[in-house]
Amino acid sequence: MIRPRPIQRTGPSSWGTFMADGFQDFQGFDIARRGYDRAQVDAYLAGMAAGTASGAPPVFDIVRRGYDRAQVDARVAQLRNGGTGR
């Protein structure tokens, strides 16, 4: 019998800044078979928290066992739009 693996959510410790700024409901990203490079996403989000992220939309490498691309794209768009989700 094949049992589904539980969803693994993960994220950097720097996400505490986003949670403190009104994003308490954020639980991290799912790990996908092919997704965005976790270190690159973590570094970009840390840069956003510190106010040092570039104004250009981020470009992340696609790797095995990376963050779910749709979730990252949606979260980055939400944060870049001031948390409005648009």
NORFENHU-V378357 format. One record per helix or strand of 3 or more residues. SS is the DSSP state (H for helix, E for strand). FROM is the first residue (numbers start at 1). LEN is the number of residues. If there is no record, write none. Layout:
SS	FROM	LEN
SS	FROM	LEN
This chain:
H	13	8
E	29	8
H	38	13
E	62	6
H	69	12
